[in-house]
Amino acid sequence: MAGRPTVWLLALLGFAVALRAAEPPPAARAQQQRTNLAVFDQVWRAIERHYYDRTFHGLDWAAVGGRHRAAAARAATTEALYAAINAMLDELGDEHTHALTPREARARKAREGVLLGLRLRRLDDGTGRSLVLDVMPGGSAAEQGVRPGWILVAANDRPPDEVLGFDRLSEGQAVHCLFLDEADRPLRLTLTARRLDMRPVREARRLRDGILYLRFDKFDTPSARWLRRQLKTHRDTPGVILDLRTNPGGDAAALGRCLGEFFDYRAAMGTFITRRGRGRELRAWRWPLSARCRAPLAVLISENSASSAEIFAAVIRHHQRGIILGERTAGAVLAARFKRLRDGGLLEYSVLDYFAPDGSRLEKRGVTPDIPIRTTLADLRAGRDPVLAAAVTALTGQHAETLAATPLANPSADISSARAAGGG
């Protein structure tokens, strides 16, 4: 028994020696700190020099950096370093500004376009369940027979929005889903994530009374050309319904071209503001090849309408060119930039703010429709589209006379501004 304390003492000494041996030598720790701070300072400087709000929303940016720099310096892992970086960025309160670790950046690139093939909307009932709005062709969901109007209760026994989403799935990953079908019967299906060929969605068809229905899912040059062709082909239409409910936006040049199809003048599109407070005023395109559509216009929006889709709706409303129906838009219009960090990480940060032609700010507010209509679960299960039906009524019924009188020709203020800008 007398030898037992000696044994314990030797064991403790051995543990202490092993622990000390596991620690990096001082030179390695110093190098780690220098590397950490180089990445941290690169992020801090990018925000300090280029962030769209030069007041940093009222923050003392130097003080913010000072609060988190020590945690970044002593971080023993990449994850701990980026936790300190994102703690600093979170103080801006800007959901568009965030940093990804090198591993997350690589995973994001590898996961681009990897989906189950579902378009979902979270239900407002506090359950965390999601409604299936659409099923994409070629996806696992379509192969398994999933239909719009079903409810996704859980994915891998967790709320769906904790598992699914942009860049969250790996190719070949199995996701165990619990659905409720249109009769509220539970169905358990295993869906496999795969890289889908995200072909552009462009749809044109005639509705009753000859109304032209148009839908596209991205503001880009091909979509702008497609829109012009459709409007020229169907010049005889008594009204146009432009469905932007699943359009997440796109580039400003294409937005200007699309808006230019509905005006006879270079309509004001609002202003992008840089961090120096300089406004870059935007105007719709005006050129000889445009359709110059004169038909009454209805624009459909939803919470999935973002960026350029929101701006389109705001401009149409400001100029009284059409009527807006559906749900409030996403309120996500800040222009962002991506910056590769020296360790392979990725920084996304906002560089331009946007103000609508009436001076209002859309970020985190969105566009409120003139006629608010929400598509319910019962509507989807019955195959009804109340927003589209209301748009048809607006173009053919009580709003038709008002819409037919909306201004297409040049208000004097816009004529003079267009000439000053070189429009012709």
C-alpha positions in Angstrom: 0.0 0.0 0.0 2.9 2.4 0.7 3.9 2.3 -2.9 0.5 3.3 -4.3 0.9 7.1 -3.9 4.2 6.9 -5.8 2.5 5.1 -8.6 -0.2 7.7 -8.8 2.4 10.5 -8.8 4.4 8.9 -11.6 1.2 8.5 -13.6 0.3 12.2 -13.2 3.8 13.2 -14.1 3.6 11.1 -17.2 0.3 12.7 -18.2 1.7 16.2 -17.7 4.7 15.3 -19.9 2.4 13.9 -22.6 0.1 16.9 -22.5 3.1 19.2 -22.9 4.5 17.2 -25.7 1.1 17.5 -27.5 1.2 21.3 -27.4 2.7 23.0 -30.4 6.1 24.6 -29.8 6.2 28.3 -29.2 7.4 29.0 -32.7 4.5 27.0 -34.2 2.0 28.8 -32.0 3.4 32.2 -33.0 3.2 31.2 -36.7 -0.4 30.1 -36.2 -1.2 33.5 -34.6 0.3 35.3 -37.5 -1.6 33.2 -40.0 -4.9 33.7 -38.1 -4.4 37.5 -37.9 -3.5 37.8 -41.6 -6.9 36.2 -42.5 -8.8 38.1 -39.8 -7.2 41.5 -40.9 -7.9 40.7 -44.6 -11.6 40.4 -43.7 -11.7 43.5 -41.5 -10.0 45.6 -44.2 -12.3 44.4 -46.9 -15.3 45.5 -44.9 -13.6 48.7 -43.8 -12.8 49.7 -47.4 -15.7 48.4 -49.4 -18.8 47.8 -47.2 -21.7 49.7 -48.6 -22.5 51.6 -45.4 -19.6 53.8 -44.5 -21.1 54.3 -41.0 -21.2 50.5 -40.5 -24.8 50.9 -39.2 -23.5 53.2 -36.5 -20.7 50.8 -35.3 -17.2 51.8 -34.5 -15.6 49.3 -36.9 -12.1 49.6 -35.4 -13.6 48.9 -32.0 -15.5 45.9 -33.4 -12.4 44.5 -34.9 -10.5 45.0 -31.6 -13.2 43.1 -29.7 -12.7 39.9 -31.8 -9.1 40.1 -32.8 -7.8 38.4 -29.7 -10.1 35.4 -30.1 -9.0 35.1 -33.7 -5.3 35.2 -32.7 -5.6 32.4 -30.1 -7.8 30.2 -32.3 -6.3 26.7 -32.4 -8.4 25.5 -35.3 -9.7 27.0 -38.6 -13.3 26.6 -37.3 -12.4 28.6 -34.2 -10.8 31.3 -36.3 -13.9 31.7 -38.6 -16.2 31.7 -35.5 -14.3 34.8 -34.4 -14.5 36.3 -37.9 -18.2 35.7 -38.2 -18.8 37.0 -34.6 -17.3 40.2 -35.9 -19.3 40.3 -39.1 -22.6 39.4 -37.2 -22.4 42.8 -35.5 -23.3 44.4 -38.8 -26.6 42.7 -38.7 -26.3 42.0 -42.5 -27.4 38.5 -43.5 -25.6 39.0 -46.9 -22.2 39.4 -45.1 -20.6 36.1 -43.9 -17.3 34.1 -44.2 -16.9 30.5 -45.1 -14.0 28.3 -44.0 -11.8 26.8 -46.7 -13.6 23.5 -46.2 -17.0 25.1 -46.4 -16.0 27.0 -49.5 -14.9 23.8 -51.2 -18.1 22.0 -50.1 -20.2 24.9 -51.4 -18.6 24.7 -54.8 -19.0 20.9 -54.9 -22.7 21.1 -53.8 -23.8 23.7 -56.4 -26.9 22.5 -58.1 -27.2 19.3 -55.9 -30.9 19.0 -55.0 -33.7 16.7 -54.2 -35.8 18.5 -56.8 -38.3 20.3 -54.4 -39.3 23.9 -54.1 -40.6 24.4 -50.6 -42.3 27.1 -48.5 -42.3 26.9 -44.7 -45.8 26.8 -43.2 -46.7 29.6 -40.8 -48.2 27.2 -38.2 -45.2 27.0 -35.9 -44.6 23.3 -36.7 -41.5 23.7 -38.8 -43.2 21.8 -41.7 -42.9 22.9 -45.3 -45.3 22.9 -48.2 -44.2 21.5 -51.5 -44.8 24.3 -54.0 -43.2 22.6 -57.0 -41.4 19.5 -58.1 -38.5 19.9 -60.5 -38.2 17.5 -63.5 -35.4 15.1 -63.4 -35.1 15.1 -59.6 -35.4 12.3 -57.1 -38.7 13.8 -55.8 -40.3 13.7 -59.2 -39.2 10.0 -59.6 -40.7 9.1 -56.3 -44.0 10.7 -57.2 -43.9 13.7 -54.8 -46.6 16.2 -55.8 -47.2 19.9 -55.2 -49.5 20.4 -52.2 -47.9 17.7 -50.1 -46.4 18.6 -46.7 -42.9 17.7 -45.9 -43.0 17.0 -42.1 -39.4 16.1 -41.5 -36.1 15.3 -43.3 -33.8 12.9 -41.5 -36.1 13.3 -38.4 -35.4 17.0 -38.3 -37.3 20.1 -39.5 -36.9 20.4 -43.3 -35.2 23.8 -43.3 -32.4 22.4 -41.0 -31.5 19.8 -43.6 -32.4 21.2 -47.0 -31.5 24.4 -48.7 -29.0 26.0 -51.0 -25.6 24.2 -51.1 -26.5 21.9 -48.1 -26.6 18.5 -49.8 -23.8 16.4 -51.2 -24.2 14.4 -54.5 -25.6 10.9 -53.7 -26.7 11.9 -50.2 -29.8 10.0 -49.1 -32.5 12.1 -47.2 -35.2 10.2 -45.4 -38.4 12.3 -45.7 -41.8 12.1 -44.0 -44.6 13.6 -46.2 -48.3 14.0 -45.8 -50.0 13.6 -49.1 -53.1 15.5 -50.4 -55.3 13.3 -48.1 -53.0 13.8 -45.1 -51.7 10.2 -45.3 -48.2 9.8 -44.0 -45.6 8.6 -46.6 -42.0 7.8 -45.9 -39.7 8.2 -48.9 -36.0 8.2 -49.3 -34.9 10.8 -51.8 -31.3 11.0 -53.2 -29.6 14.3 -53.9 -28.2 14.7 -57.3 -26.8 17.5 -59.5 -29.7 18.8 -61.5 -29.5 20.4 -64.9 -31.0 23.7 -63.9 -32.4 24.6 -67.2 -34.0 28.1 -67.3 -37.7 28.2 -66.7 -39.5 30.2 -69.4 -43.2 29.7 -70.0 -45.5 31.6 -72.3 -49.2 30.7 -72.9 -52.5 32.4 -73.6 -55.2 32.5 -71.0 -58.9 33.3 -71.3 -59.8 36.4 -73.3 -56.4 36.2 -75.0 -54.4 37.4 -72.0 -50.6 36.5 -72.3 -49.1 34.7 -69.4 -45.3 34.9 -69.1 -43.0 33.4 -66.5 -39.2 33.2 -66.3 -36.9 32.4 -63.4 -33.9 34.7 -63.9 -33.0 38.2 -65.1 -30.3 37.5 -67.6 -29.7 38.4 -71.3 -31.3 35.2 -72.8 -34.4 35.9 -70.7 -34.6 39.5 -71.7 -34.4 38.5 -75.4 -37.1 35.8 -74.8 -39.4 38.3 -73.2 -39.0 40.7 -76.1 -39.8 38.0 -78.6 -42.9 36.9 -76.7 -44.2 40.5 -76.5 -43.6 41.1 -80.2 -45.2 37.8 -81.2 -48.3 38.5 -79.2 -48.8 42.2 -79.8 -52.5 41.7 -80.1 -52.9 40.6 -76.4 -55.4 42.6 -74.3 -53.2 42.2 -71.3 -49.9 40.7 -70.0 -49.4 38.7 -66.7 -45.7 38.5 -65.7 -45.2 35.9 -63.1 -42.1 36.6 -60.9 -43.2 34.5 -57.9 -40.2 32.1 -58.3 -37.7 34.6 -59.7 -34.7 35.2 -57.4 -33.4 38.1 -59.5 -30.3 38.5 -61.7 -28.2 41.3 -63.2 -29.1 44.9 -63.4 -28.5 45.2 -67.2 -31.0 42.5 -68.0 -33.5 44.1 -65.5 -33.1 47.4 -67.5 -33.8 45.6 -70.8 -36.9 43.8 -69.4 -38.3 47.0 -68.0 -37.6 48.8 -71.2 -40.1 46.5 -73.0 -43.0 48.1 -71.2 -42.1 51.8 -71.5 -41.8 54.4 -74.3 -39.2 56.3 -72.3 -36.1 55.6 -70.2 -38.1 55.0 -66.9 -36.2 55.7 -63.7 -35.4 52.4 -62.0 -34.0 53.8 -58.7 -30.5 54.3 -57.4 -27.6 52.1 -56.2 -25.7 53.8 -53.4 -22.0 53.2 -52.9 -20.2 53.4 -49.5 -19.0 56.9 -50.5 -22.6 58.0 -50.8 -22.5 58.3 -54.5 -25.7 57.3 -56.3 -25.6 55.4 -59.5 -29.0 56.1 -61.0 -30.5 53.3 -63.1 -32.9 53.7 -66.1 -34.7 51.3 -68.2 -33.3 50.7 -71.7 -34.8 52.4 -74.7 -33.8 51.2 -78.1 -35.4 50.6 -81.5 -35.7 46.8 -81.1 -37.7 46.8 -77.9 -41.3 45.6 -78.0 -42.7 48.8 -76.3 -45.6 46.8 -75.1 -48.7 48.9 -74.5 -51.0 46.2 -73.1 -52.2 46.5 -69.5 -49.8 44.7 -67.1 -50.1 42.6 -64.0 -47.0 41.4 -62.1 -47.2 38.4 -59.7 -44.8 38.4 -56.7 -44.2 36.2 -53.6 -41.7 35.8 -50.8 -39.5 34.0 -53.3 -39.3 37.1 -55.5 -35.9 38.7 -54.7 -33.3 41.2 -56.0 -34.1 42.3 -59.6 -37.6 40.7 -59.4 -38.4 43.0 -56.5 -36.9 46.0 -58.2 -39.0 45.3 -61.3 -42.2 45.3 -59.3 -41.2 48.5 -57.4 -40.5 50.3 -60.7 -43.8 49.2 -62.3 -45.7 50.4 -59.3 -43.9 53.7 -59.1 -44.7 54.6 -62.7 -48.2 53.2 -62.4 -47.5 50.9 -65.3 -49.3 47.9 -63.9 -50.9 46.3 -60.9 -48.9 44.1 -58.4 -50.5 41.0 -56.9 -49.5 38.2 -54.5 -47.3 38.3 -51.4 -44.7 40.6 -50.0 -41.3 40.0 -51.6 -38.1 38.8 -49.9 -36.5 42.2 -49.2 -33.1 41.0 -50.4 -31.7 43.6 -52.8 -28.3 44.5 -51.6 -25.6 43.9 -54.2 -22.9 41.5 -52.8 -19.3 40.7 -53.7 -17.3 37.6 -53.1 -13.6 37.7 -52.0 -11.3 34.7 -51.8 -9.3 34.7 -48.6 -5.6 33.9 -48.3 -6.2 30.6 -46.6 -8.8 29.5 -49.2 -11.9 30.7 -47.3 -14.5 32.9 -48.9 -16.0 36.2 -47.8 -19.3 37.5 -49.0 -20.1 41.1 -48.2 -22.5 43.8 -49.4 -21.2 46.6 -51.6 -24.2 48.5 -52.9 -27.5 49.6 -51.3 -30.7 50.2 -53.4 -33.4 52.8 -53.2 -36.5 52.6 -55.3 -37.5 55.5 -57.6 -39.8 56.9 -54.8 -36.8 57.0 -52.4 -37.9 54.0 -50.3 -35.4 51.3 -49.2 -36.4 47.7 -50.1 -33.8 45.8 -48.1 -35.6 43.8 -45.3 -38.9 45.4 -46.3 -39.6 44.1 -49.8 -42.5 45.1 -52.0 -46.0 44.9 -50.7 -48.5 43.9 -53.4 -51.4 46.2 -54.4 -53.7 43.2 -54.1 -52.4 40.8 -51.3 -53.3 37.2 -52.0 -51.8 34.1 -50.3 -51.9 30.7 -52.0 -53.2 28.3 -49.3 -52.6 24.7 -48.8 -56.2 24.0 -49.9 -55.6 26.0 -53.1 -52.6 23.9 -54.0 -54.2 20.6 -53.3 -57.2 21.6 -55.3 -55.0 22.8 -58.2 -56.1 26.4 -57.8 -54.0 29.5 -58.3 -55.9 32.4 -56.7 -53.1 34.9 -57.5 -53.3 34.1 -61.2 -57.1 34.2 -61.1 -57.1 37.6 -59.5 -54.7 38.9 -62.1 -57.0 37.7 -64.9 -59.9 39.4 -63.1 -57.9 42.6 -62.7 -57.0 42.7 -66.5 -60.6 41.9 -67.6 -62.8 43.2 -64.8 -62.9 46.0 -62.3 -59.3 47.1 -62.8 -59.2 46.9 -66.6 -60.2 50.5 -67.3 -57.6 51.8 -64.8 -54.9 49.6 -66.2 -55.6 50.6 -69.7 -55.1 54.2 -68.7 -51.7 53.7 -67.0 -49.0 56.0 -68.4 -46.8 54.6 -71.1 -45.7 57.8 -72.8 -43.0 60.1 -71.5 -43.7 62.2 -68.5 -41.8 65.5 -69.0 -39.4 64.9 -66.1 -38.4 61.6 -67.6 -38.0 63.0 -71.1 -35.5 65.7 -70.0 -33.6 63.2 -67.8 -33.5 60.6 -70.6 -32.1 63.3 -73.0 -29.5 64.3 -70.5 -28.5 60.7 -70.1 -28.2 60.3 -73.9 -31.4 58.3 -74.5 -32.8 58.6 -78.0 
